[in-house]
Amino acid sequence: MLLTNKVVVITGAGSGVGRASARRFGEEGAAVVCADIDLDSVKETVAELEAAGSHAVAERCDVSEDADVAAAVASAVGHFGRLDVMFNNVGIPTPRLGMSFEEHTLEDFERLTAVNFRGVFLGCKHAVVRFKEQGDGGVILNTGSVAGLVGWGGTVYGATKGAVHQLTRHLARRLAPAVTVNAIAPGLTVVEATEYVPAERHQLYAGGRAMTRAQVPGDVCGAVIYLLSDAASFVTGQLLAVNGGFVMH
């Protein structure tokens, strides 16, 4: 029960790593605000948590919208009295598999940056405001990617994740010691967002890992729980590559 009495906001909780993480948060004793742009999906996540005896609420949230992110944080305070953890998990992939840099339209660029970077910025901003109001610190965890560590994957996508990594480092230095700020950098994970990736592409990627199997959402959750728990109270500004050894640094 590593998150007992902690109140967590997680974005992207309607599917994939977000839903798997939300389940673990409940199992570890947290009260969870499950936020997602797809309200029906996130209600399903909350129903799972409640059926298991956990405390959770669903919030419809477009992370690219300032008011929506502010409302998710306000929901944590309104339902559970405070905010302890902000997990900025939402991310969208490159729009079309294998597209080149020059094929990206301005709309592609703006959508990727709005969700993958502005969404994290807004989550961090509203969490910091609340943490300072409470006066007793907190934890921020951001979801980056191995594509933000090396020149792999979609070019614009990788750039947005690199921005997330750099934001994480800067905030960690500026908010210490009251707030810890870290990021995870998963590899290609078998989730709904990657269903358009052919099985052979997943197999090819897995062949580049030290651990040669497909990565699934549950592979990420243990690292997430650690970074959100008191066991990581002296860990900040770190990018934890949870990718089976595809990238080692």
Secondary structure, 3 states (H helix, E strand, C coil): CCCCCCEEEEECCCCHHHHHHHHHHHHCCCEEEEEECCHHHHHHHHHHHHHCCCEEEEEECCCCCHHHHHHHHHHHHHHHCCCCEEEECCCCCCCCCCCCHHHCCHHHHHHHHHHHHHHHHHHHHHHHHHHHHHCCCEEEEEECCHHHCCCCCCHHHHHHHHHHHHHHHHHHHHHCCCEEEEEECCCCECCHHHCCCCHHHHHHHHHCCCCCCCECCHHHHHHHHHHHCHHHCCCCCCEECCCCCCCCC
